[in-house]
């Protein structure tokens, strides 16, 4: 079943298309298409940067939107919906990390994915990439949400499930580690 065939079925309330889930459609097709157009790129970038795997980011982005459509999500506007979508994606990423790792795709170096997709790296990505690769996934996640997505400490806490009071300290430590890695040329 393709991604395009799932969305209309979910929006129409066809619970058979997703193995018994009961969707609560709060958006019509046009609203969802507009929301998807505004949020998909940043969600994928978040997942790709944190996981360091573009293929996994593709899969988790798709799964996050399917779960978003099937869930009773906040009716407080687009900002709350985006936060909820990022929370779903974060939980999917955690679940992925908890599963036993397969050795097939993990054995392929990350630069192979970038070369295959024809990505061009700017100077900042070339400088930050090696340092980000040395950091723990949670640190990458916090830095991305704070500085690439521009979320507040409270919003990051909602997305990650961490205590709101600890986000400031965790971000401080992640920034300090990033600075140390950048000064040392990306070596731990």
C-alpha positions in Angstrom: 0.0 0.0 0.0 1.5 3.3 -1.0 1.7 6.5 1.1 -0.6 8.4 -1.4 -3.3 5.7 -1.0 -3.2 5.8 2.8 -3.8 9.5 3.3 -7.2 9.7 1.5 -8.4 6.6 3.3 -7.4 8.0 6.7 -9.0 11.4 6.0 -12.2 9.6 4.8 -12.3 7.6 8.0 -11.4 4.2 6.4 -10.0 2.5 9.5 -9.5 -0.8 7.5 -6.6 0.9 5.6 -4.4 1.0 8.7 -5.2 -2.3 10.4 -7.8 -1.3 12.8 -6.8 2.2 13.9 -9.6 4.7 14.4 -8.4 8.0 12.9 -9.7 11.3 14.1 -9.5 13.6 11.1 -9.2 17.2 12.2 -8.0 18.4 8.9 -9.5 18.0 5.4 -7.4 17.1 2.4 -6.4 20.7 1.5 -5.5 21.6 5.1 -3.4 18.5 5.5 -1.7 19.0 2.1 -0.8 22.6 3.2 0.4 21.5 6.6 2.5 18.7 5.0 4.0 21.2 2.6 5.0 23.5 5.4 6.3 20.9 7.8 7.7 17.9 5.9 11.0 19.3 5.0 11.9 20.5 8.5 10.7 17.2 10.0 12.8 15.2 7.6 15.8 17.4 8.2 15.4 16.9 11.9 15.2 13.2 11.6 18.1 12.9 9.1 20.4 15.0 11.2 19.6 13.3 14.5 19.7 9.8 13.1 22.5 10.4 10.5 20.5 8.2 8.1 18.5 9.7 5.3 16.7 6.5 4.5 15.6 6.1 8.1 14.5 9.8 8.0 12.3 9.0 5.0 10.7 6.0 6.7 10.1 7.8 10.0 8.8 10.9 8.3 6.2 8.9 6.5 5.3 6.9 9.7 5.0 10.1 11.7 2.5 11.6 9.3 0.4 8.4 9.3 0.3 8.4 13.1 -0.4 12.1 13.2 -3.4 11.6 10.9 -4.6 8.7 13.0 -4.3 10.4 16.3 -6.4 13.0 18.1 -3.9 15.8 17.8 -4.1 19.3 19.4 -6.6 21.7 18.0 -4.6 24.7 19.2 -3.4 25.7 15.7 -0.5 24.8 13.5 2.3 25.5 16.1 0.8 22.9 18.5 0.2 20.5 15.6 3.9 20.8 14.5 5.1 20.2 18.1 2.9 17.1 18.3 4.2 15.9 14.9 7.8 16.3 16.1 7.0 14.5 19.4 5.6 11.6 17.3 8.8 11.6 15.2 11.0 11.7 18.3 9.2 8.7 19.8 9.5 6.8 16.6 13.2 7.5 16.5 13.6 6.3 20.2 11.7 3.2 19.3 14.1 2.6 16.4 17.1 3.0 18.6 15.7 0.6 21.1 15.3 -2.2 18.6 18.1 -4.5 17.8 20.1 -3.0 14.9 20.3 -4.7 11.6 23.7 -4.8 10.0 22.8 -4.3 6.4 22.4 -0.6 6.1 24.4 0.4 9.2 27.6 -0.9 7.5 27.4 1.6 4.7 29.3 4.8 5.5 27.2 8.0 5.8 29.1 9.8 3.0 27.8 7.2 0.6 24.2 8.4 1.2 25.2 12.0 0.6 27.1 11.2 -2.7 24.2 9.0 -3.9 21.6 11.7 -3.3 23.7 14.4 -4.9 23.7 16.6 -1.8 26.0 19.6 -1.9 27.4 20.6 1.5 27.8 24.2 2.4 30.8 25.3 4.4 28.9 25.3 7.7 27.7 21.7 7.1 31.2 20.6 6.2 32.4 22.1 9.5 29.6 21.0 11.7 29.0 17.6 10.2 32.1 15.8 11.7 31.5 17.5 15.1 27.8 16.5 15.1 28.8 12.9 14.2 30.9 12.8 17.4 28.0 13.8 19.6 25.5 11.6 21.3 22.1 11.4 19.6 20.3 13.2 22.4 22.8 16.1 22.1 22.3 16.3 18.3 18.6 16.2 18.9 18.5 19.0 21.4 20.8 21.2 19.3 18.8 20.6 16.2 15.5 21.4 17.8 16.8 24.5 19.5 18.9 26.1 16.7 17.6 24.6 13.4 13.9 24.5 14.3 14.0 27.4 16.8 12.0 25.7 19.5 11.9 27.1 23.1 13.1 25.0 26.0 9.5 24.3 27.0 8.7 23.1 23.5 11.8 20.9 23.3 10.7 19.4 26.6 7.3 18.6 25.2 8.8 17.1 22.0 11.5 15.0 23.7 9.7 14.0 26.9 12.5 15.4 29.0 11.9 17.6 32.1 11.5 21.2 31.1 13.9 22.3 33.8 16.7 20.1 32.5 16.6 21.3 28.8 18.7 24.4 29.6 21.4 22.5 31.3 21.4 19.8 28.6 21.6 22.4 25.8 24.5 24.1 27.7 26.4 20.9 27.9 25.7 20.0 24.2 26.9 23.5 23.1 30.0 23.2 25.2 30.8 19.8 23.7 30.1 21.2 20.2 32.5 24.1 20.8 35.2 21.7 22.2 34.8 19.5 19.1 35.0 22.4 16.7 38.1 23.8 18.4 39.8 20.4 18.2 38.9 19.9 14.6 36.1 17.3 15.2 38.2 14.9 17.2 36.8 13.8 20.5 
